[in-house]
């Protein structure tokens, strides 16, 4: 891991980016105190629709709208809610 001051980072940015592309991390400091870290960019993984359907046990899943239906006052009282 390389540590450079702000002035050096500004003058050697291309070289620092080349280091980052090789997998190294670079710490940028101001007056010797670390301020920022340069590291390789990691794009977010691309999610695919319906991928969960390939997991075991999901082939028997059936949606039940009653699971998300609001509770009646009687059901609330039975559960101990005022």
PDB file with SEQRES, HELIX, SHEET and CRYST1 records, atoms N, CA, C and O in Angstrom:
SEQRES   1 A   82  UNK UNK UNK UNK UNK UNK UNK UNK UNK UNK UNK UNK UNK          
SEQRES   2 A   82  UNK UNK UNK UNK UNK UNK UNK UNK UNK UNK UNK UNK UNK          
SEQRES   3 A   82  UNK UNK UNK UNK UNK UNK UNK UNK UNK UNK UNK UNK UNK          
SEQRES   4 A   82  UNK UNK UNK UNK UNK UNK UNK UNK UNK UNK UNK UNK UNK          
SEQRES   5 A   82  UNK UNK UNK UNK UNK UNK UNK UNK UNK UNK UNK UNK UNK          
SEQRES   6 A   82  UNK UNK UNK UNK UNK UNK UNK UNK UNK UNK UNK UNK UNK          
SEQRES   7 A   82  UNK UNK UNK UNK                                              
HELIX    1 AA1 UNK A    6  UNK A   11  1                                   6    
HELIX    2 AA2 UNK A   13  UNK A   21  1                                   9    
HELIX    3 AA3 UNK A   51  UNK A   54  5                                   4    
HELIX    4 AA4 UNK A   58  UNK A   60  5                                   3    
HELIX    5 AA5 UNK A   65  UNK A   68  5                                   4    
HELIX    6 AA6 UNK A   73  UNK A   78  1                                   6    
SHEET    1 AA1 3 UNK A   2  UNK A   5  0                                        
SHEET    2 AA1 3 UNK A  26  UNK A  30  1                                        
SHEET    3 AA1 3 UNK A  33  UNK A  38 -1                                        
CRYST1    1.000    1.000    1.000  90.00  90.00  90.00 P 1           1          
ATOM      1  N   UNK A   1       0.852  -1.163   0.000  1.00  0.00           N  
ATOM      2  CA  UNK A   1       0.000   0.000   0.000  1.00  0.00           C  
ATOM      3  C   UNK A   1       0.903   1.233   0.000  1.00  0.00           C  
ATOM      4  O   UNK A   1       1.825   1.346   0.808  1.00  0.00           O  
ATOM      5  N   UNK A   2       0.621   2.139  -0.910  1.00  0.00           N  
ATOM      6  CA  UNK A   2       1.409   3.346  -1.068  1.00  0.00           C  
ATOM      7  C   UNK A   2       0.679   4.514  -0.429  1.00  0.00           C  
ATOM      8  O   UNK A   2      -0.541   4.625  -0.550  1.00  0.00           O  
ATOM      9  N   UNK A   3       1.417   5.392   0.253  1.00  0.00           N  
ATOM     10  CA  UNK A   3       0.846   6.608   0.810  1.00  0.00           C  
ATOM     11  C   UNK A   3       1.521   7.801   0.153  1.00  0.00           C  
ATOM     12  O   UNK A   3       2.748   7.892   0.120  1.00  0.00           O  
ATOM     13  N   UNK A   4       0.710   8.717  -0.373  1.00  0.00           N  
ATOM     14  CA  UNK A   4       1.238   9.921  -1.012  1.00  0.00           C  
ATOM     15  C   UNK A   4       0.498  11.139  -0.489  1.00  0.00           C  
ATOM     16  O   UNK A   4      -0.657  11.047  -0.073  1.00  0.00           O  
ATOM     17  N   UNK A   5       1.175  12.284  -0.512  1.00  0.00           N  
ATOM     18  CA  UNK A   5       0.521  13.526  -0.132  1.00  0.00           C  
ATOM     19  C   UNK A   5      -0.266  14.076  -1.310  1.00  0.00           C  
ATOM     20  O   UNK A   5      -0.075  13.648  -2.449  1.00  0.00           O  
ATOM     21  N   UNK A   6      -1.145  15.018  -1.035  1.00  0.00           N  
ATOM     22  CA  UNK A   6      -2.052  15.553  -2.039  1.00  0.00           C  
ATOM     23  C   UNK A   6      -1.288  16.122  -3.224  1.00  0.00           C  
ATOM     24  O   UNK A   6      -1.647  15.852  -4.371  1.00  0.00           O  
ATOM     25  N   UNK A   7      -0.240  16.908  -2.973  1.00  0.00           N  
ATOM     26  CA  UNK A   7       0.516  17.524  -4.066  1.00  0.00           C  
ATOM     27  C   UNK A   7       1.111  16.452  -4.984  1.00  0.00           C  
ATOM     28  O   UNK A   7       1.026  16.560  -6.207  1.00  0.00           O  
ATOM     29  N   UNK A   8       1.704  15.433  -4.397  1.00  0.00           N  
ATOM     30  CA  UNK A   8       2.281  14.346  -5.195  1.00  0.00           C  
ATOM     31  C   UNK A   8       1.193  13.578  -5.945  1.00  0.00           C  
ATOM     32  O   UNK A   8       1.403  13.152  -7.080  1.00  0.00           O  
ATOM     33  N   UNK A   9       0.043  13.403  -5.318  1.00  0.00           N  
ATOM     34  CA  UNK A   9      -1.058  12.694  -5.974  1.00  0.00           C  
ATOM     35  C   UNK A   9      -1.539  13.465  -7.192  1.00  0.00           C  
ATOM     36  O   UNK A   9      -1.850  12.868  -8.223  1.00  0.00           O  
ATOM     37  N   UNK A  10      -1.602  14.795  -7.081  1.00  0.00           N  
ATOM     38  CA  UNK A  10      -2.037  15.604  -8.217  1.00  0.00           C  
ATOM     39  C   UNK A  10      -1.043  15.528  -9.373  1.00  0.00           C  
ATOM     40  O   UNK A  10      -1.446  15.499 -10.536  1.00  0.00           O  
ATOM     41  N   UNK A  11       0.237  15.496  -9.063  1.00  0.00           N  
ATOM     42  CA  UNK A  11       1.237  15.501 -10.139  1.00  0.00           C  
ATOM     43  C   UNK A  11       1.473  14.123 -10.732  1.00  0.00           C  
ATOM     44  O   UNK A  11       1.943  14.023 -11.865  1.00  0.00           O  
ATOM     45  N   UNK A  12       1.162  13.053 -10.001  1.00  0.00           N  
ATOM     46  CA  UNK A  12       1.422  11.694 -10.501  1.00  0.00           C  
ATOM     47  C   UNK A  12       0.149  10.856 -10.564  1.00  0.00           C  
ATOM     48  O   UNK A  12       0.189   9.644 -10.352  1.00  0.00           O  
ATOM     49  N   UNK A  13      -0.976  11.496 -10.855  1.00  0.00           N  
ATOM     50  CA  UNK A  13      -2.259  10.788 -10.853  1.00  0.00           C  
ATOM     51  C   UNK A  13      -2.267   9.611 -11.820  1.00  0.00           C  
ATOM     52  O   UNK A  13      -2.770   8.541 -11.477  1.00  0.00           O  
ATOM     53  N   UNK A  14      -1.724   9.784 -13.015  1.00  0.00           N  
ATOM     54  CA  UNK A  14      -1.722   8.691 -13.991  1.00  0.00           C  
ATOM     55  C   UNK A  14      -0.949   7.480 -13.468  1.00  0.00           C  
ATOM     56  O   UNK A  14      -1.388   6.343 -13.638  1.00  0.00           O  
ATOM     57  N   UNK A  15       0.171   7.715 -12.847  1.00  0.00           N  
ATOM     58  CA  UNK A  15       0.968   6.613 -12.290  1.00  0.00           C  
ATOM     59  C   UNK A  15       0.226   5.940 -11.138  1.00  0.00           C  
ATOM     60  O   UNK A  15       0.267   4.718 -10.998  1.00  0.00           O  
ATOM     61  N   UNK A  16      -0.447   6.735 -10.319  1.00  0.00           N  
ATOM     62  CA  UNK A  16      -1.203   6.156  -9.203  1.00  0.00           C  
ATOM     63  C   UNK A  16      -2.366   5.313  -9.720  1.00  0.00           C  
ATOM     64  O   UNK A  16      -2.658   4.252  -9.168  1.00  0.00           O  
ATOM     65  N   UNK A  17      -3.030   5.782 -10.779  1.00  0.00           N  
ATOM     66  CA  UNK A  17      -4.121   4.999 -11.361  1.00  0.00           C  
ATOM     67  C   UNK A  17      -3.602   3.690 -11.946  1.00  0.00           C  
ATOM     68  O   UNK A  17      -4.285   2.668 -11.887  1.00  0.00           O  
ATOM     69  N   UNK A  18      -2.400   3.717 -12.510  1.00  0.00           N  
ATOM     70  CA  UNK A  18      -1.809   2.478 -13.023  1.00  0.00           C  
ATOM     71  C   UNK A  18      -1.560   1.496 -11.886  1.00  0.00           C  
ATOM     72  O   UNK A  18      -1.759   0.293 -12.054  1.00  0.00           O  
ATOM     73  N   UNK A  19      -1.126   1.997 -10.730  1.00  0.00           N  
ATOM     74  CA  UNK A  19      -0.933   1.129  -9.561  1.00  0.00           C  
ATOM     75  C   UNK A  19      -2.267   0.516  -9.130  1.00  0.00           C  
ATOM     76  O   UNK A  19      -2.345  -0.674  -8.825  1.00  0.00           O  
ATOM     77  N   UNK A  20      -3.299   1.336  -9.111  1.00  0.00           N  
ATOM     78  CA  UNK A  20      -4.621   0.859  -8.703  1.00  0.00           C  
ATOM     79  C   UNK A  20      -5.118  -0.200  -9.682  1.00  0.00           C  
ATOM     80  O   UNK A  20      -5.722  -1.189  -9.267  1.00  0.00           O  
ATOM     81  N   UNK A  21      -4.872  -0.005 -10.969  1.00  0.00           N  
ATOM     82  CA  UNK A  21      -5.289  -0.992 -11.968  1.00  0.00           C  
ATOM     83  C   UNK A  21      -4.580  -2.326 -11.764  1.00  0.00           C  
ATOM     84  O   UNK A  21      -5.117  -3.374 -12.123  1.00  0.00           O  
ATOM     85  N   UNK A  22      -3.388  -2.297 -11.195  1.00  0.00           N  
ATOM     86  CA  UNK A  22      -2.653  -3.540 -10.910  1.00  0.00           C  
ATOM     87  C   UNK A  22      -3.148  -4.205  -9.629  1.00  0.00           C  
ATOM     88  O   UNK A  22      -2.681  -5.286  -9.269  1.00  0.00           O  
ATOM     89  N   UNK A  23      -4.090  -3.564  -8.942  1.00  0.00           N  
ATOM     90  CA  UNK A  23      -4.667  -4.169  -7.740  1.00  0.00           C  
ATOM     91  C   UNK A  23      -4.149  -3.595  -6.443  1.00  0.00           C  
ATOM     92  O   UNK A  23      -4.559  -4.045  -5.373  1.00  0.00           O  
ATOM     93  N   UNK A  24      -3.264  -2.617  -6.498  1.00  0.00           N  
ATOM     94  CA  UNK A  24      -2.735  -2.011  -5.273  1.00  0.00           C  
ATOM     95  C   UNK A  24      -3.689  -0.932  -4.780  1.00  0.00           C  
ATOM     96  O   UNK A  24      -4.495  -0.403  -5.545  1.00  0.00           O  
ATOM     97  N   UNK A  25      -3.590  -0.615  -3.509  1.00  0.00           N  
ATOM     98  CA  UNK A  25      -4.353   0.493  -2.943  1.00  0.00           C  
ATOM     99  C   UNK A  25      -3.408   1.646  -2.679  1.00  0.00           C  
ATOM    100  O   UNK A  25      -2.246   1.443  -2.329  1.00  0.00           O  
ATOM    101  N   UNK A  26      -3.917   2.866  -2.848  1.00  0.00           N  
ATOM    102  CA  UNK A  26      -3.125   4.072  -2.627  1.00  0.00           C  
ATOM    103  C   UNK A  26      -3.857   4.937  -1.617  1.00  0.00           C  
ATOM    104  O   UNK A  26      -5.049   5.208  -1.767  1.00  0.00           O  
ATOM    105  N   UNK A  27      -3.137   5.373  -0.581  1.00  0.00           N  
ATOM    106  CA  UNK A  27      -3.686   6.259   0.430  1.00  0.00           C  
ATOM    107  C   UNK A  27      -3.221   7.676   0.111  1.00  0.00           C  
ATOM    108  O   UNK A  27      -2.029   7.915  -0.086  1.00  0.00           O  
ATOM    109  N   UNK A  28      -4.163   8.611   0.063  1.00  0.00           N  
ATOM    110  CA  UNK A  28      -3.824  10.017  -0.153  1.00  0.00           C  
ATOM    111  C   UNK A  28      -3.918  10.721   1.196  1.00  0.00           C  
ATOM    112  O   UNK A  28      -4.927  10.625   1.896  1.00  0.00           O  
ATOM    113  N   UNK A  29      -2.841  11.434   1.547  1.00  0.00           N  
ATOM    114  CA  UNK A  29      -2.763  12.081   2.856  1.00  0.00           C  
ATOM    115  C   UNK A  29      -2.612  13.587   2.693  1.00  0.00           C  
ATOM    116  O   UNK A  29      -2.087  14.076   1.693  1.00  0.00           O  
ATOM    117  N   UNK A  30      -3.082  14.295   3.690  1.00  0.00           N  
ATOM    118  CA  UNK A  30      -2.882  15.737   3.761  1.00  0.00           C  
ATOM    119  C   UNK A  30      -2.097  16.006   5.037  1.00  0.00           C  
ATOM    120  O   UNK A  30      -2.563  15.703   6.135  1.00  0.00           O  
ATOM    121  N   UNK A  31      -0.905  16.574   4.889  1.00  0.00           N  
ATOM    122  CA  UNK A  31      -0.004  16.830   6.019  1.00  0.00           C  
ATOM    123  C   UNK A  31       0.280  15.550   6.806  1.00  0.00           C  
ATOM    124  O   UNK A  31       0.378  15.582   8.032  1.00  0.00           O  
ATOM    125  N   UNK A  32       0.411  14.436   6.108  1.00  0.00           N  
ATOM    126  CA  UNK A  32       0.737  13.165   6.747  1.00  0.00           C  
ATOM    127  C   UNK A  32      -0.447  12.414   7.327  1.00  0.00           C  
ATOM    128  O   UNK A  32      -0.285  11.281   7.779  1.00  0.00           O  
ATOM    129  N   UNK A  33      -1.638  13.011   7.330  1.00  0.00           N  
ATOM    130  CA  UNK A  33      -2.836  12.359   7.859  1.00  0.00           C  
ATOM    131  C   UNK A  33      -3.630  11.745   6.708  1.00  0.00           C  
ATOM    132  O   UNK A  33      -3.985  12.465   5.775  1.00  0.00           O  
ATOM    133  N   UNK A  34      -3.919  10.453   6.737  1.00  0.00           N  
ATOM    134  CA  UNK A  34      -4.689   9.820   5.661  1.00  0.00           C  
ATOM    135  C   UNK A  34      -6.057  10.469   5.507  1.00  0.00           C  
ATOM    136  O   UNK A  34      -6.760  10.708   6.490  1.00  0.00           O  
ATOM    137  N   UNK A  35      -6.428  10.754   4.248  1.00  0.00           N  
ATOM    138  CA  UNK A  35      -7.697  11.405   3.955  1.00  0.00           C  
ATOM    139  C   UNK A  35      -8.573  10.537   3.062  1.00  0.00           C  
ATOM    140  O   UNK A  35      -9.786  10.463   3.256  1.00  0.00           O  
ATOM    141  N   UNK A  36      -7.957   9.879   2.084  1.00  0.00           N  
ATOM    142  CA  UNK A  36      -8.744   9.111   1.111  1.00  0.00           C  
ATOM    143  C   UNK A  36      -7.971   7.863   0.704  1.00  0.00           C  
ATOM    144  O   UNK A  36      -6.754   7.776   0.868  1.00  0.00           O  
ATOM    145  N   UNK A  37      -8.716   6.904   0.168  1.00  0.00           N  
ATOM    146  CA  UNK A  37      -8.111   5.664  -0.317  1.00  0.00           C  
ATOM    147  C   UNK A  37      -8.539   5.461  -1.765  1.00  0.00           C  
ATOM    148  O   UNK A  37      -9.729   5.500  -2.080  1.00  0.00           O  
ATOM    149  N   UNK A  38      -7.573   5.246  -2.636  1.00  0.00           N  
ATOM    150  CA  UNK A  38      -7.863   4.895  -4.019  1.00  0.00           C  
ATOM    151  C   UNK A  38      -7.816   3.380  -4.130  1.00  0.00           C  
ATOM    152  O   UNK A  38      -6.822   2.750  -3.766  1.00  0.00           O  
ATOM    153  N   UNK A  39      -8.880   2.809  -4.627  1.00  0.00           N  
ATOM    154  CA  UNK A  39      -8.899   1.363  -4.832  1.00  0.00           C  
ATOM    155  C   UNK A  39      -9.633   1.069  -6.130  1.00  0.00           C  
ATOM    156  O   UNK A  39     -10.341   1.924  -6.661  1.00  0.00           O  
ATOM    157  N   UNK A  40      -9.462  -0.137  -6.633  1.00  0.00           N  
ATOM    158  CA  UNK A  40     -10.048  -0.516  -7.906  1.00  0.00           C  
ATOM    159  C   UNK A  40     -11.572  -0.487  -7.817  1.00  0.00           C  
ATOM    160  O   UNK A  40     -12.148  -0.923  -6.820  1.00  0.00           O  
ATOM    161  N   UNK A  41     -12.218   0.022  -8.853  1.00  0.00           N  
ATOM    162  CA  UNK A  41     -13.672   0.114  -8.918  1.00  0.00           C  
ATOM    163  C   UNK A  41     -14.272  -1.272  -9.127  1.00  0.00           C  
ATOM    164  O   UNK A  41     -13.846  -2.017 -10.009  1.00  0.00           O  
ATOM    165  N   UNK A  42     -15.265  -1.608  -8.306  1.00  0.00           N  
ATOM    166  CA  UNK A  42     -15.971  -2.879  -8.424  1.00  0.00           C  
ATOM    167  C   UNK A  42     -17.420  -2.586  -8.801  1.00  0.00           C  
ATOM    168  O   UNK A  42     -18.187  -2.126  -7.955  1.00  0.00           O  
ATOM    169  N   UNK A  43     -17.814  -2.839 -10.046  1.00  0.00           N  
ATOM    170  CA  UNK A  43     -19.214  -2.580 -10.411  1.00  0.00           C  
ATOM    171  C   UNK A  43     -20.158  -3.510  -9.652  1.00  0.00           C  
ATOM    172  O   UNK A  43     -19.799  -4.631  -9.295  1.00  0.00           O  
ATOM    173  N   UNK A  44     -21.359  -3.021  -9.417  1.00  0.00           N  
ATOM    174  CA  UNK A  44     -22.362  -3.818  -8.720  1.00  0.00           C  
ATOM    175  C   UNK A  44     -22.733  -5.029  -9.587  1.00  0.00           C  
ATOM    176  O   UNK A  44     -22.821  -4.910 -10.809  1.00  0.00           O  
ATOM    177  N   UNK A  45     -22.948  -6.180  -8.965  1.00  0.00           N  
ATOM    178  CA  UNK A  45     -23.330  -7.352  -9.749  1.00  0.00           C  
ATOM    179  C   UNK A  45     -24.685  -7.150 -10.420  1.00  0.00           C  
ATOM    180  O   UNK A  45     -25.573  -6.506  -9.862  1.00  0.00           O  
ATOM    181  N   UNK A  46     -24.833  -7.689 -11.586  1.00  0.00           N  
ATOM    182  CA  UNK A  46     -26.084  -7.573 -12.330  1.00  0.00           C  
ATOM    183  C   UNK A  46     -27.038  -8.662 -11.859  1.00  0.00           C  
ATOM    184  O   UNK A  46     -26.725  -9.852 -11.913  1.00  0.00           O  
ATOM    185  N   UNK A  47     -28.209  -8.231 -11.396  1.00  0.00           N  
ATOM    186  CA  UNK A  47     -29.202  -9.191 -10.918  1.00  0.00           C  
ATOM    187  C   UNK A  47     -30.046  -9.668 -12.088  1.00  0.00           C  
ATOM    188  O   UNK A  47     -30.365  -8.907 -13.002  1.00  0.00           O  
ATOM    189  N   UNK A  48     -30.393 -10.925 -12.037  1.00  0.00           N  
ATOM    190  CA  UNK A  48     -31.235 -11.504 -13.077  1.00  0.00           C  
ATOM    191  C   UNK A  48     -32.613 -11.803 -12.488  1.00  0.00           C  
ATOM    192  O   UNK A  48     -32.728 -12.350 -11.391  1.00  0.00           O  
ATOM    193  N   UNK A  49     -33.652 -11.435 -13.233  1.00  0.00           N  
ATOM    194  CA  UNK A  49     -35.014 -11.673 -12.767  1.00  0.00           C  
ATOM    195  C   UNK A  49     -35.287 -13.171 -12.672  1.00  0.00           C  
ATOM    196  O   UNK A  49     -34.882 -13.947 -13.538  1.00  0.00           O  
ATOM    197  N   UNK A  50     -35.974 -13.558 -11.617  1.00  0.00           N  
ATOM    198  CA  UNK A  50     -36.405 -14.940 -11.464  1.00  0.00           C  
ATOM    199  C   UNK A  50     -35.318 -15.915 -11.083  1.00  0.00           C  
ATOM    200  O   UNK A  50     -35.540 -17.125 -11.127  1.00  0.00           O  
ATOM    201  N   UNK A  51     -34.135 -15.421 -10.707  1.00  0.00           N  
ATOM    202  CA  UNK A  51     -33.036 -16.323 -10.374  1.00  0.00           C  
ATOM    203  C   UNK A  51     -33.376 -17.196  -9.162  1.00  0.00           C  
ATOM    204  O   UNK A  51     -32.896 -18.324  -9.046  1.00  0.00           O  
ATOM    205  N   UNK A  52     -34.211 -16.663  -8.262  1.00  0.00           N  
ATOM    206  CA  UNK A  52     -34.596 -17.420  -7.069  1.00  0.00           C  
ATOM    207  C   UNK A  52     -35.386 -18.671  -7.419  1.00  0.00           C  
ATOM    208  O   UNK A  52     -35.463 -19.601  -6.616  1.00  0.00           O  
ATOM    209  N   UNK A  53     -35.971 -18.703  -8.604  1.00  0.00           N  
ATOM    210  CA  UNK A  53     -36.771 -19.869  -8.981  1.00  0.00           C  
ATOM    211  C   UNK A  53     -35.935 -21.124  -9.170  1.00  0.00           C  
ATOM    212  O   UNK A  53     -36.475 -22.230  -9.180  1.00  0.00           O  
ATOM    213  N   UNK A  54     -34.643 -20.973  -9.318  1.00  0.00           N  
ATOM    214  CA  UNK A  54     -33.767 -22.127  -9.448  1.00  0.00           C  
ATOM    215  C   UNK A  54     -33.342 -22.712  -8.114  1.00  0.00           C  
ATOM    216  O   UNK A  54     -32.704 -23.764  -8.077  1.00  0.00           O  
ATOM    217  N   UNK A  55     -33.688 -22.039  -7.008  1.00  0.00           N  
ATOM    218  CA  UNK A  55     -33.310 -22.533  -5.688  1.00  0.00           C  
ATOM    219  C   UNK A  55     -34.207 -23.687  -5.271  1.00  0.00           C  
ATOM    220  O   UNK A  55     -35.377 -23.728  -5.652  1.00  0.00           O  
ATOM    221  N   UNK A  56     -33.677 -24.621  -4.496  1.00  0.00           N  
ATOM    222  CA  UNK A  56     -34.492 -25.763  -4.082  1.00  0.00           C  
ATOM    223  C   UNK A  56     -35.642 -25.332  -3.170  1.00  0.00           C  
ATOM    224  O   UNK A  56     -35.473 -24.462  -2.316  1.00  0.00           O  
ATOM    225  N   UNK A  57     -36.801 -25.944  -3.359  1.00  0.00           N  
ATOM    226  CA  UNK A  57     -37.971 -25.686  -2.534  1.00  0.00           C  
ATOM    227  C   UNK A  57     -38.912 -24.647  -3.096  1.00  0.00           C  
ATOM    228  O   UNK A  57     -40.059 -24.566  -2.656  1.00  0.00           O  
ATOM    229  N   UNK A  58     -38.470 -23.845  -4.055  1.00  0.00           N  
ATOM    230  CA  UNK A  58     -39.321 -22.792  -4.589  1.00  0.00           C  
ATOM    231  C   UNK A  58     -40.322 -23.298  -5.626  1.00  0.00           C  
ATOM    232  O   UNK A  58     -41.276 -22.589  -5.948  1.00  0.00           O  
ATOM    233  N   UNK A  59     -40.132 -24.481  -6.144  1.00  0.00           N  
ATOM    234  CA  UNK A  59     -41.071 -24.980  -7.147  1.00  0.00           C  
ATOM    235  C   UNK A  59     -42.456 -25.226  -6.549  1.00  0.00           C  
ATOM    236  O   UNK A  59     -43.445 -25.246  -7.281  1.00  0.00           O  
ATOM    237  N   UNK A  60     -42.540 -25.415  -5.228  1.00  0.00           N  
ATOM    238  CA  UNK A  60     -43.838 -25.651  -4.598  1.00  0.00           C  
ATOM    239  C   UNK A  60     -44.422 -24.380  -3.972  1.00  0.00           C  
ATOM    240  O   UNK A  60     -45.466 -24.447  -3.323  1.00  0.00           O  
ATOM    241  N   UNK A  61     -43.775 -23.230  -4.151  1.00  0.00           N  
ATOM    242  CA  UNK A  61     -44.243 -21.974  -3.557  1.00  0.00           C  
ATOM    243  C   UNK A  61     -45.528 -21.500  -4.225  1.00  0.00           C  
ATOM    244  O   UNK A  61     -45.627 -21.483  -5.452  1.00  0.00           O  
ATOM    245  N   UNK A  62     -46.515 -21.113  -3.411  1.00  0.00           N  
ATOM    246  CA  UNK A  62     -47.758 -20.528  -3.894  1.00  0.00           C  
ATOM    247  C   UNK A  62     -48.024 -19.266  -3.088  1.00  0.00           C  
ATOM    248  O   UNK A  62     -47.948 -19.284  -1.859  1.00  0.00           O  
ATOM    249  N   UNK A  63     -48.332 -18.181  -3.767  1.00  0.00           N  
ATOM    250  CA  UNK A  63     -48.589 -16.907  -3.094  1.00  0.00           C  
ATOM    251  C   UNK A  63     -49.947 -16.938  -2.413  1.00  0.00           C  
ATOM    252  O   UNK A  63     -50.947 -17.306  -3.029  1.00  0.00           O  
ATOM    253  N   UNK A  64     -49.985 -16.552  -1.145  1.00  0.00           N  
ATOM    254  CA  UNK A  64     -51.233 -16.475  -0.392  1.00  0.00           C  
ATOM    255  C   UNK A  64     -51.458 -15.018   0.002  1.00  0.00           C  
ATOM    256  O   UNK A  64     -50.786 -14.523   0.907  1.00  0.00           O  
ATOM    257  N   UNK A  65     -52.395 -14.312  -0.661  1.00  0.00           N  
ATOM    258  CA  UNK A  65     -52.621 -12.900  -0.346  1.00  0.00           C  
ATOM    259  C   UNK A  65     -53.050 -12.660   1.091  1.00  0.00           C  
ATOM    260  O   UNK A  65     -52.877 -11.552   1.599  1.00  0.00           O  
ATOM    261  N   UNK A  66     -53.596 -13.651   1.754  1.00  0.00           N  
ATOM    262  CA  UNK A  66     -54.051 -13.487   3.134  1.00  0.00           C  
ATOM    263  C   UNK A  66     -52.875 -13.231   4.084  1.00  0.00           C  
ATOM    264  O   UNK A  66     -53.071 -12.678   5.166  1.00  0.00           O  
ATOM    265  N   UNK A  67     -51.670 -13.623   3.696  1.00  0.00           N  
ATOM    266  CA  UNK A  67     -50.514 -13.401   4.564  1.00  0.00           C  
ATOM    267  C   UNK A  67     -50.228 -11.918   4.772  1.00  0.00           C  
ATOM    268  O   UNK A  67     -49.720 -11.523   5.822  1.00  0.00           O  
ATOM    269  N   UNK A  68     -50.552 -11.099   3.778  1.00  0.00           N  
ATOM    270  CA  UNK A  68     -50.284  -9.670   3.867  1.00  0.00           C  
ATOM    271  C   UNK A  68     -51.539  -8.842   4.113  1.00  0.00           C  
ATOM    272  O   UNK A  68     -51.483  -7.613   4.097  1.00  0.00           O  
ATOM    273  N   UNK A  69     -52.662  -9.498   4.340  1.00  0.00           N  
ATOM    274  CA  UNK A  69     -53.916  -8.785   4.584  1.00  0.00           C  
ATOM    275  C   UNK A  69     -53.889  -8.169   5.978  1.00  0.00           C  
ATOM    276  O   UNK A  69     -53.277  -8.731   6.887  1.00  0.00           O  
ATOM    277  N   UNK A  70     -54.549  -7.008   6.165  1.00  0.00           N  
ATOM    278  CA  UNK A  70     -54.594  -6.394   7.499  1.00  0.00           C  
ATOM    279  C   UNK A  70     -55.366  -7.271   8.483  1.00  0.00           C  
ATOM    280  O   UNK A  70     -56.287  -7.990   8.099  1.00  0.00           O  
ATOM    281  N   UNK A  71     -54.980  -7.202   9.750  1.00  0.00           N  
ATOM    282  CA  UNK A  71     -55.650  -7.973  10.785  1.00  0.00           C  
ATOM    283  C   UNK A  71     -56.928  -7.260  11.220  1.00  0.00           C  
ATOM    284  O   UNK A  71     -57.002  -6.031  11.208  1.00  0.00           O  
ATOM    285  N   UNK A  72     -57.919  -8.039  11.598  1.00  0.00           N  
ATOM    286  CA  UNK A  72     -59.156  -7.463  12.127  1.00  0.00           C  
ATOM    287  C   UNK A  72     -58.919  -7.054  13.580  1.00  0.00           C  
ATOM    288  O   UNK A  72     -57.921  -7.436  14.191  1.00  0.00           O  
ATOM    289  N   UNK A  73     -59.856  -6.269  14.122  1.00  0.00           N  
ATOM    290  CA  UNK A  73     -59.730  -5.858  15.524  1.00  0.00           C  
ATOM    291  C   UNK A  73     -59.721  -7.069  16.447  1.00  0.00           C  
ATOM    292  O   UNK A  73     -58.995  -7.087  17.442  1.00  0.00           O  
ATOM    293  N   UNK A  74     -60.518  -8.077  16.126  1.00  0.00           N  
ATOM    294  CA  UNK A  74     -60.569  -9.296  16.937  1.00  0.00           C  
ATOM    295  C   UNK A  74     -59.211 -10.025  16.914  1.00  0.00           C  
ATOM    296  O   UNK A  74     -58.728 -10.470  17.954  1.00  0.00           O  
ATOM    297  N   UNK A  75     -58.608 -10.141  15.737  1.00  0.00           N  
ATOM    298  CA  UNK A  75     -57.292 -10.791  15.607  1.00  0.00           C  
ATOM    299  C   UNK A  75     -56.223 -10.004  16.371  1.00  0.00           C  
ATOM    300  O   UNK A  75     -55.337 -10.592  16.990  1.00  0.00           O  
ATOM    301  N   UNK A  76     -56.313  -8.670  16.324  1.00  0.00           N  
ATOM    302  CA  UNK A  76     -55.365  -7.835  17.054  1.00  0.00           C  
ATOM    303  C   UNK A  76     -55.495  -8.078  18.554  1.00  0.00           C  
ATOM    304  O   UNK A  76     -54.492  -8.195  19.258  1.00  0.00           O  
ATOM    305  N   UNK A  77     -56.740  -8.155  19.042  1.00  0.00           N  
ATOM    306  CA  UNK A  77     -56.979  -8.388  20.483  1.00  0.00           C  
ATOM    307  C   UNK A  77     -56.468  -9.772  20.862  1.00  0.00           C  
ATOM    308  O   UNK A  77     -55.884  -9.933  21.933  1.00  0.00           O  
ATOM    309  N   UNK A  78     -56.675 -10.779  20.006  1.00  0.00           N  
ATOM    310  CA  UNK A  78     -56.195 -12.129  20.306  1.00  0.00           C  
ATOM    311  C   UNK A  78     -54.670 -12.184  20.415  1.00  0.00           C  
ATOM    312  O   UNK A  78     -54.123 -13.006  21.150  1.00  0.00           O  
ATOM    313  N   UNK A  79     -53.992 -11.303  19.679  1.00  0.00           N  
ATOM    314  CA  UNK A  79     -52.528 -11.266  19.709  1.00  0.00           C  
ATOM    315  C   UNK A  79     -51.988 -10.409  20.844  1.00  0.00           C  
ATOM    316  O   UNK A  79     -50.777 -10.344  21.051  1.00  0.00           O  
ATOM    317  N   UNK A  80     -52.883  -9.748  21.582  1.00  0.00           N  
ATOM    318  CA  UNK A  80     -52.463  -8.955  22.727  1.00  0.00           C  
ATOM    319  C   UNK A  80     -52.233  -7.481  22.429  1.00  0.00           C  
ATOM    320  O   UNK A  80     -51.654  -6.767  23.248  1.00  0.00           O  
ATOM    321  N   UNK A  81     -52.678  -7.021  21.273  1.00  0.00           N  
ATOM    322  CA  UNK A  81     -52.544  -5.603  20.942  1.00  0.00           C  
ATOM    323  C   UNK A  81     -53.788  -4.880  21.435  1.00  0.00           C  
ATOM    324  O   UNK A  81     -54.891  -5.413  21.311  1.00  0.00           O  
ATOM    325  N   UNK A  82     -53.643  -3.684  21.992  1.00  0.00           N  
ATOM    326  CA  UNK A  82     -54.829  -2.962  22.519  1.00  0.00           C  
ATOM    327  C   UNK A  82     -55.770  -2.480  21.449  1.00  0.00           C  
ATOM    328  O   UNK A  82     -56.793  -1.867  21.757  1.00  0.00           O  
TER     329      UNK A  82                                                      
END                                                                             
